[in-house]
Amino acid sequence: QALLESLVESMTTCRLLLLVNYRPDYRHGWASRAHYTQLRIDPLAATGAEELLSRLLGDAPDLFELKERLLEASDGIPLFLEESVRILVDTGVLSGSLGAYRLVRRPDEIEIPASVAAIIAARIDRLGAPEKKALQLAAVIGDHVPLALLEAVSDLPADDLHGALADLRSRELLYEARLFPDIAYAFRHGLTRRVAYDGLLHESRRDLHRRV
């Protein structure tokens, strides 16, 4: 915070563009600065949310009721819609492929989680033990997760760790952020990292920090 405030103070004499994004509850004292401009990014309007959901799910007639429920629960938050579709696939509610899913269960049997964090937590809970351990260890390491460091501190056998990472990539929880000169991973969303980190017991968290 101190660094940001210092940068904002000094920018009137610098050829510098500083981009900062933050959630609505964040408070700062920059609004009165002549060199400050705020761009508000609102949730998707109904039309945009419907279009995104159609691209994710497809347009099969039996999806109509499910789409209505997801749109009502999402409040136009794209991440909620994306993660909802992923957990519905994970739990076998949907089958098929992106943009061409079909419903396996009746819509009234489907429970829609209350928040994005709840969806992500449910997805993490459904992971196998190696995948969950690898994801939580990555969450302790940070936003940038070098494979070499992950291998050095993980207690999983190498084959299990690499298999877990492949599964986490396929589930779009992690992605390869860098391939050269060394492989490094990153979380698809910062919220995923936070939920994975918060799911660790204090003692386990302390032990993993010590090992890292």
N, C-alpha and C positions, 0 to 999 in steps of 0.2 A: 504494500500500500504506500509506504514511504517512497519507494522507488518511482511508482507511478505518479505520485504527486510532484516529485522532483522533476520528472520528465515534462509533465504538463506545465510547470512553472517556467522551464527553460525553453520551451518550444517556440516562443515568440521571436527568438533570435536564431533559430535553426531552420535549415531546409529539411524538414523531417515530417513524415506522416505517421501518426500513431493510431493504430486501429485497436480498439478494446471492445470485446463483447461481454455482456453481463446480463443477469436475470433482473426482472423488475424490482425485486426487493433490495438490490444493492444501492447504496447511497454514496454520493460523492459531492465534492464542492466545485466541480468544473463547469457547471451549467452557465455561469455568468461570464465565462471567458469568451472573448470575441473570436478566438480561433478554435472554438469547440462547436461541433455540430453533432446532434443526436439523430440517429435513424432508428425509428422504432420498428421492430420486426414482430408483427402480430401473428397469432395463430392463423391457420388457413381459414379462409371463408368457406362456406358450405360447398360451393362449386369446386374449389381447389381440393378440399378434403375428399370429396366424392371421386374426383379424377385420380387422385393418388391411390385411393383404395381400389379403384377399378384396375389400375396398373399393377397393383400388388396381387389382387385376387383373381381378376378376370371378370367376365360378365355373364357367367352361368346363372340362369334364372333362380336356382335354388339358393343362391348366395344373397338374395335381396334382403331377407330378414336379418341375417347376420350383419350385413353392411349397415343397415339402419341402427342396429344396437351398437356397433363399433363407432359410428359417427356420433351418436348421442353421447357415448362415454368419453370420447376423445377430446372434446372441446376444441377441435381443430389442431391438435398438437401432432405433428407428423411422426415424431418418435413413438408416441403411444400407438399409432396405427401400425407402424413398422414392426414394433416389438409384439403387438397383439397377434399379427399374422404369423410371426415366427413361433410364438408359443402354441398357437393353434396347430401349426404343422408339427411341432415337437410332440404334442400330446395326441396326435393322430386324428384330430377333429377335421383337418383338411388333408387331402392327398392330391398329388399332381405336381405341378411346377409353377414357378413365379409367373403370375399373369394368366394362369390356366388351372386354377385349383377347383376341386369339387368338394362338396360337403359330405362327410362320412356320417356325422351324427345330426340329429334334429337341433335346430337353433335354440329351442327352449331348454335343451339339456346342457347348453354351453354356459359356463360361468365366465363373465368378463371381469378381469381384475380392476381394482379401483384406481390404480395409478401406474405410471411407467415404472417406478421403482419396484412395485409389487410384481409386475410382469417380469422384470429382469431377475428379481429374487427367485421367482418360481422357476424360471428357466435354469438358473444356476443350481437350484435344488435338484433338478432332474438330471444333472450331469452325473457321469460315472465318477468314482473316487479319484482316478488319476487326472481326469479333466478338471475336476473341481480343485484339486490340490495345485495343479499347474496354473489355473486362473487366479487363485488366491495368492500364490507366490508372485505372479506377475503384478498383481495389484499392490503388493508390498514394495516391489522394486520401483514402480512408478509409471508415469505416462509412457516413457521410452524404455523398452524391455530388451536389452541385448541378449541374444540366444546364448552367447558364451557365459554370461552371468547367470542366466537361468539354469544352464547345465551345471555350473559350478556349485550352486547352492541347493539344487533340488535333490531330494532323497529318492526320487523315482529312477528306476533303471532307464538307460538312454532310450531304448526302444519304446518303453511306455511313455516317456516324456514326449518324444517326437510324435507318437501316435496321438497323444492327448492334444498336442498343439495343432495337428492336422484336423482333428475333430472340432476344436475351438474355432479354427478358421472356417471350416465348412458351416458351422452354426453362426458365423459372422459375429462372434464375440471378440475375437482378435483378428488382426490382419498383419501381413508382412509390410512394415513401414519402410524397411530398407533391406536391400539384398547385397549391396557392395559398399565398402569392402567386407563388412561383417553383417550377418543377418540380425535384424532387430524387429520386434513386434510392437504393436500399439493396440490400445482398446478402440473398438469402433466408436464408443461414446464414453465421455468422462463419467457419466452416471453409472455405466456398467462397472467401471473400476471402483467407484465409491461403494456400490452395493456389495461387490465381491469382498472389498476390504472390511466393510462394516459387519459382514457375516462371520468374520474370524473372532474366536474367543480371545480375550485380552492376553492370556498366557501364550497362545499360539502366535498371535501377532508379534509379541515381544520376541519370541524365539526366532521367528522368520526375519525380523529386522536385524537381530544379532547376526544371523547367518549371512544376510546380504551385506 
